[in-house]
């Protein structure tokens, strides 16, 4: 592959409506910026959703692990980067970075994507072109080394200490006809109490998507907190309000705000 196609880069201004009342970028918007960059890069590579749908296939995010050194703030201009970082059997790997104008990394993420049959909603093999984009990745672009925030699902089996209900409305739905990956993340963080969000800053989040949420469905976003030294870890789980299979699990890590 042409090295010029390996990485997609764009400049983005952080507008006030992207941020909290404290001027920090919302994690939901950070996820949207990553997703927008990935969409534009797949179009350049010819492996975008519109092209895949001609073969009755589409992309679905399996997991994303994000580390935040410093959340971008209102009025800042940042650089968003993304690139294909490898192939892991049935999963395509994609990494992201956000840098400030001086080139310092503000946030980075490692994601894993599935190719799905749009009718059966089942995993299928990656197409030959997708496989080609994941071959011979230069060392500097190979999958990042962000460690997982959990290894055993038993941490999600303990009793939740709180949560909120949300409904999958029109503005939550993406091109696949289900809830966007960024909406899951917003529901996870918005389930937390206001005072917690006011006094804590997100440093890490790791989300795994397990069962899609369709329009008009109501979910419950549960959480449980655990303090470890100067950090608070939050264990998240999104479940259908009517009961049944979990839609998503995740772990986030927070530190005291300055």
PyMOL commands that set and color helices and strands:
alter all, ss='L'
color gray80, all
select helices_A, chain A and resi 3-6+16-18+27-45+49-53+128-133+139-141+153-156+170-172+181-190+194-199
alter helices_A, ss='H'
color red, helices_A
select strands_A, chain A and resi 7-13+57-68+77-88+91-99+105-117+122-123+162-167+200-209+218-228+231-240+246-256
alter strands_A, ss='S'
color yellow, strands_A
deselect
rebuild
show_as cartoon
